[in-house]
Amino acid sequence: MVLQGGGVRRTNLAIEYHASKIYMRAMFEEFSRLLIEATSYNVTEKEKMRKYVTVHNNAAKREKWSRVQYEVNINEDQTEYTCECGQFKHTGMLCSHVLRVMEILHMEEKPAKHILKRWTKDTRDILPQHLVQYQKDNPVNMSFTCRHPTLFLKAMEVVRLGDSSAEAFDHLITYLVDLKLSW
């Protein structure tokens, strides 16, 4: 096991390294679990770089109701993998059957089509309007986190000075009213 960016890598596969760079911790852990689960499937090539069948390597001992065979298809430009189990359509994470085929084909990265932003470290980029000030890579909004505490501390210093005497209070109130009117 290798600790990588907060997540523990369980294999030394390039595709898992790639996942450790893009997924947030919880989803990377799920990806790693699915990758380990994928090792329990054998792959048979039906049509080179187009159609594969995965069969559980312990199919005879599985429950009768448990499905043990899945077909994985790859589109023409090899950017999309589909499995008849439908996990990607349901959860947005590739299933262990597709991951096994990718492993057999020595894929180093997941195709971009199979990386949903909601599971990545950049998920903050799709925040609702009331949280947009925390959005990543937006310098105007990111500076809010610096501007607010700085202004607050300076304002509190001025309030302390204005509280020191009646004369300071009158002076500060006059100045603040003038300042507000100038905006």
C-alpha positions as CSV (number, residue, x, y, z in Angstrom):
1,M,0.0,0.0,0.0
2,V,1.3,3.4,-1.0
3,L,0.0,6.6,0.6
4,Q,-0.7,9.0,-2.3
5,G,-2.2,12.5,-1.7
6,G,-4.4,11.5,1.2
7,G,-5.5,8.2,-0.3
8,V,-4.0,4.8,0.1
9,R,-3.1,3.2,-3.2
10,R,-3.6,-0.6,-3.1
11,T,-1.9,-1.5,-6.4
12,N,0.9,-0.2,-8.4
13,L,-1.2,0.3,-11.5
14,A,-1.0,3.5,-13.6
15,I,-4.7,3.9,-13.7
16,E,-4.9,3.9,-9.9
17,Y,-2.2,6.5,-9.7
18,H,-4.2,8.6,-12.2
19,A,-7.3,8.2,-10.1
20,S,-5.4,9.3,-7.0
21,K,-4.6,12.5,-8.7
22,I,-8.2,13.4,-9.8
23,Y,-10.6,11.9,-7.3
24,M,-11.5,13.2,-3.8
25,R,-10.5,10.8,-1.0
26,A,-13.8,9.0,-0.6
27,M,-14.2,8.3,-4.3
28,F,-10.6,7.3,-4.7
29,E,-11.2,4.7,-1.9
30,E,-14.2,3.4,-3.8
31,F,-12.3,3.3,-7.1
32,S,-9.5,1.4,-5.3
33,R,-12.0,-1.1,-3.9
34,L,-13.6,-1.6,-7.3
35,L,-10.1,-2.1,-8.8
36,I,-9.3,-4.8,-6.3
37,E,-12.7,-6.4,-6.9
38,A,-11.9,-6.4,-10.6
39,T,-9.2,-9.0,-10.1
40,S,-11.8,-11.6,-9.4
41,Y,-12.9,-11.5,-13.1
42,N,-11.3,-13.3,-16.1
43,V,-11.5,-11.5,-19.4
44,T,-12.2,-13.1,-22.8
45,E,-11.7,-11.0,-25.9
46,K,-14.7,-11.4,-28.4
47,E,-13.7,-8.6,-30.8
48,K,-10.3,-6.9,-30.5
49,M,-10.6,-3.4,-28.8
50,R,-14.4,-3.5,-29.1
51,K,-16.0,-6.3,-27.1
52,Y,-15.0,-8.3,-24.1
53,V,-16.7,-10.7,-21.7
54,T,-15.8,-10.8,-18.0
55,V,-16.5,-13.9,-16.0
56,H,-16.2,-14.3,-12.3
57,N,-13.3,-16.6,-11.6
58,N,-15.2,-18.4,-8.9
59,A,-18.5,-18.6,-10.8
60,A,-19.4,-22.2,-9.7
61,K,-19.4,-21.2,-6.1
62,R,-21.4,-18.0,-6.4
63,E,-25.0,-17.9,-5.4
64,K,-27.4,-19.1,-8.1
65,W,-29.1,-15.6,-8.2
66,S,-25.7,-13.9,-8.6
67,R,-24.8,-12.9,-12.1
68,V,-21.2,-14.0,-13.0
69,Q,-20.8,-12.9,-16.6
70,Y,-20.9,-9.3,-18.1
71,E,-20.2,-7.9,-21.6
72,V,-18.1,-4.8,-21.9
73,N,-18.1,-2.8,-25.1
74,I,-15.7,-0.1,-26.3
75,N,-16.7,2.6,-28.8
76,E,-14.8,3.1,-32.0
77,D,-12.4,5.8,-30.8
78,Q,-11.9,4.0,-27.4
79,T,-13.2,6.9,-25.3
80,E,-16.2,5.2,-23.9
81,Y,-16.6,1.9,-22.2
82,T,-20.1,0.4,-21.5
83,C,-20.9,-2.6,-19.4
84,E,-24.3,-4.3,-19.3
85,C,-24.4,-4.0,-15.5
86,G,-25.1,-0.3,-15.9
87,Q,-23.1,0.9,-12.9
88,F,-21.6,4.0,-14.6
89,K,-25.1,5.2,-15.7
90,H,-26.4,4.6,-12.2
91,T,-23.5,6.0,-10.0
92,G,-21.1,7.7,-12.3
93,M,-18.3,5.3,-11.3
94,L,-17.0,2.6,-13.6
95,C,-17.8,-0.9,-12.5
96,S,-15.2,-3.6,-11.7
97,H,-15.9,-5.3,-15.1
98,V,-14.8,-2.3,-17.1
99,L,-11.9,-1.6,-14.8
100,R,-10.7,-5.2,-15.4
101,V,-10.9,-4.8,-19.1
102,M,-9.0,-1.5,-18.8
103,E,-6.3,-3.3,-16.7
104,I,-6.0,-6.0,-19.3
105,L,-5.6,-3.4,-22.0
106,H,-2.9,-1.6,-19.9
107,M,-4.8,1.7,-19.8
108,E,-2.9,4.3,-17.9
109,E,-5.7,6.8,-17.5
110,K,-9.5,6.7,-17.4
111,P,-11.1,8.3,-20.5
112,A,-12.2,11.8,-19.8
113,K,-15.8,10.8,-20.5
114,H,-15.8,8.6,-17.4
115,I,-14.5,11.2,-15.0
116,L,-17.5,13.0,-13.6
117,K,-16.6,16.3,-12.0
118,R,-18.8,15.7,-9.0
119,W,-16.3,13.0,-7.8
120,T,-13.1,15.0,-8.5
121,K,-11.0,17.2,-6.3
122,D,-12.3,20.1,-8.5
123,T,-15.9,19.6,-7.5
124,R,-15.9,23.0,-5.8
125,D,-16.1,24.5,-9.3
126,I,-19.8,23.6,-9.5
127,L,-21.0,25.2,-6.3
128,P,-24.5,26.7,-5.9
129,Q,-24.8,30.5,-6.2
130,H,-24.7,31.2,-2.4
131,L,-21.4,29.4,-2.1
132,V,-19.7,30.7,-5.2
133,Q,-17.3,32.9,-3.3
134,Y,-15.4,29.7,-2.3
135,Q,-15.1,28.6,-5.9
136,K,-11.7,27.4,-7.0
137,D,-9.6,29.3,-9.6
138,N,-11.7,32.5,-9.4
139,P,-9.3,35.1,-8.0
140,V,-12.0,37.7,-7.4
141,N,-14.1,35.3,-5.3
142,M,-11.1,33.6,-3.7
143,S,-9.9,36.9,-2.3
144,F,-13.1,37.2,-0.3
145,T,-11.7,34.9,2.3
146,C,-8.8,37.3,2.7
147,R,-10.7,40.6,2.4
148,H,-13.4,39.9,4.9
149,P,-11.2,39.1,8.0
150,T,-8.8,41.9,7.1
151,L,-11.5,44.5,6.9
152,F,-13.2,43.1,10.1
153,L,-9.9,43.4,12.1
154,K,-9.3,46.9,10.9
155,A,-12.9,47.9,11.6
156,M,-12.6,46.6,15.1
157,E,-9.4,48.6,15.7
158,V,-11.3,51.7,14.6
159,V,-14.3,50.8,16.9
160,R,-11.9,50.5,19.9
161,L,-10.4,53.9,19.1
162,G,-13.9,55.4,18.8
163,D,-14.8,53.9,22.2
164,S,-11.8,55.6,24.0
165,S,-13.6,58.9,24.6
166,A,-16.7,60.9,23.7
167,E,-14.6,63.2,21.5
168,A,-13.2,60.2,19.6
169,F,-16.7,58.8,19.2
170,D,-18.1,62.0,17.7
171,H,-15.1,62.3,15.4
172,L,-15.4,58.7,14.2
173,I,-19.2,58.8,13.7
174,T,-18.8,62.0,11.6
175,Y,-16.0,60.3,9.5
176,L,-18.0,57.1,9.0
177,V,-21.2,59.0,7.9
178,D,-19.1,60.9,5.4
179,L,-17.4,57.8,4.2
180,K,-20.7,56.0,3.7
181,L,-22.1,58.9,1.8
182,S,-19.1,59.1,-0.5
183,W,-19.9,55.5,-1.8
